[in-house]
Amino acid sequence: MDGYLQVGQAYLFAGLLKGIGTADMLGYLGRVLDSYEASKSIQEKKGRLIILLCLLHNFGRVMEPKINSIMKLIIFFMSDASEAVRDTSRRVAQEIMNKLSAFAVKRLLPELLNGLEKEDNWRSKITYIW
């Protein structure tokens, strides 16, 4: 699938969710976050990350209560074998960190530090530091 088409579809999905409302968006976000480990193809992994990016653009700080779950997904994909998935997850992580409030950063930092101590995968450790 063409990358631009995938991004356009993700923005369409995020726009539809914004029209439906925040409560439904959180339900769909839960579905995206729950089954991420079952993602097999590179396109599916990138698709999940692009959907998160588009939801972040449309909803902004409304997504802050779910920030710990979102960062677990991003860190999982940053340690992926595919360079394209790692680049997409880095882009999403940068966008998230640019839009977070100080309160959300305070909630996120202890989680990142704990992950750094517990993680065995070297790519994930670098991700926690990055």
GIMOSUL-V367013 format. One record per residue. N is the residue number from 1. PHI is phi in whole degrees, 0 to 359 (* if undefined). PSI is psi in whole degrees, -180 to 180 (none if undefined). D_LAST is the distance of its C-alpha to the last C-alpha in whole Angstrom. Layout:
{{N PHI PSI D_LAST} {N PHI PSI D_LAST}}
This chain:
{{1 * 140 30} {2 296 139 29} {3 298 -39 26} {4 292 -36 27} {5 295 -40 30} {6 295 -41 27} {7 294 -42 25} {8 298 -41 29} {9 294 -37 29} {10 293 -41 26} {11 294 -37 27} {12 298 -46 31} {13 299 -45 30} {14 295 -39 28} {15 295 -40 31} {16 296 -41 33} {17 294 -35 31} {18 294 -37 31} {19 291 -36 35} {20 288 -43 35} {21 135 166 34} {22 292 -39 31} {23 298 -44 32} {24 291 -34 32} {25 298 -42 29} {26 294 -32 27} {27 294 -45 30} {28 291 -36 28} {29 298 -39 25} {30 300 -39 26} {31 294 -40 27} {32 294 -40 24} {33 281 -27 22} {34 286 -41 24} {35 252 29 25} {36 290 -28 22} {37 289 -19 22} {38 277 -5 25} {39 294 126 24} {40 255 -49 25} {41 274 158 25} {42 296 -41 22} {43 297 -39 24} {44 293 -41 24} {45 295 -47 20} {46 296 -36 20} {47 299 -43 23} {48 299 -42 21} {49 292 -39 18} {50 292 -37 20} {51 298 -42 22} {52 299 -42 19} {53 298 -45 19} {54 292 -39 22} {55 297 -38 23} {56 296 -41 20} {57 297 -41 22} {58 279 -36 25} {59 256 -23 25} {60 60 -123 22} {61 285 -7 22} {62 296 -26 25} {63 275 -3 22} {64 299 -34 20} {65 297 -22 22} {66 260 15 20} {67 297 -35 17} {68 294 -42 16} {69 293 -40 18} {70 295 -42 16} {71 291 -31 13} {72 298 -41 14} {73 295 -44 15} {74 294 -42 12} {75 294 -38 10} {76 301 -44 14} {77 282 -21 14} {78 289 -21 10} {79 263 15 12} {80 288 157 15} {81 286 -25 17} {82 277 131 18} {83 294 -35 16} {84 295 -39 17} {85 291 -41 16} {86 296 -42 12} {87 296 -42 13} {88 296 -41 15} {89 292 -34 12} {90 296 -42 9} {91 297 -41 12} {92 293 -41 13} {93 297 -41 10} {94 297 -42 10} {95 295 -40 14} {96 295 -47 13} {97 294 -29 12} {98 290 -30 14} {99 260 -5 17} {100 285 147 16} {101 277 170 19} {102 296 -36 18} {103 296 -43 20} {104 293 -36 18} {105 295 -40 15} {106 296 -34 17} {107 286 -31 17} {108 276 -35 14} {109 301 -45 12} {110 299 -36 15} {111 296 -43 14} {112 294 -41 10} {113 293 -39 12} {114 295 -40 14} {115 296 -35 13} {116 296 -38 11} {117 286 -36 14} {118 271 -24 16} {119 287 141 14} {120 258 -29 16} {121 289 128 14} {122 293 -35 12} {123 294 -38 10} {124 293 -38 10} {125 297 -41 9} {126 296 -37 6} {127 296 -42 5} {128 298 -36 6} {129 288 -42 4} {130 297 none 0}}
